[in-house]
Amino acid sequence: MSKKESTTRTLLVALTVSLVSSVFVAGAAVSLKPVQIENRQLDKQRSILSIAGLGSGQLSAREVKELFASRISAKVVDLDTGEYTDKFNPATFDPLKASKDPKLSEALPGEEDPALIKRRERYTTVYTVEKDGKLDSLILPIRGYGLWSTLHGFIAIKSDLNTVVGLGFYQHAETPGLGGEVDNPKWKAQWPGKTLFDDNGKPAIHIVKGGVDPASPSAIHQVDALAGATLTSKGVDRLVQFWLGEQGFGHYLAKLRTQGV
């Protein structure tokens, strides 16, 4: 066999192996995609239940699905009007995908984008917990940029539409031990009982550097900043302010107050 034939055969073998490997990897990716989607949905449901005080992170997949189905109702709301809409199925509607669709979202100029999300979807999915046929708590999706990543999470509030039940993030890439402390149970435990709005209905909740002074009249609206994570703390502060304001859920919350839930 000539050197040229040997080289050609080697290249053909390498090419064949590469093609077979590519087909295998692509096939595996396709077959695993439904599982990945289901796991992401499960993580989101587990997060919602935990933030709403309905379950711990130790629940099995079956327990999460059963508890979520029995206690949580999902609805799609039009953020521009504050009204519920039946244009989309809340079980399948993807607000993040909608935020990338010019027909279902709007670009945010810099001064109107403190959360640094660039585009805000017109429609999003909210979650309610009812007790004896009445609203018990409301879970709102929130997101915004921290130091290294967009933090995706939820804030749960009581039926007074002001008192925090819980806050948490189910997805982010902040620095472990610093900005990643948004996952620390001790930090998250500061949120329940805080109030979001002042007497005029304006967002008043803030994350404060140096620690909350319990004697301050503003303490009811304040949460300690994350130690050593100034930019992540500021990011969380900004995103909460954004989603509670008129660009976020302001019109929706106003409608609920008017309806006297």
PyMOL commands that set and color helices and strands:
alter all, ss='L'
color gray80, all
select helices_A, chain A and resi 3-51+61-71+95-98+110-112+179-183+185-188+217-221+230-244+250-259
alter helices_A, ss='H'
color red, helices_A
select strands_A, chain A and resi 72-78+105-107+119-121+123-131+134-145+150-158+164-171+206-208+222-224
alter strands_A, ss='S'
color yellow, strands_A
deselect
rebuild
show_as cartoon
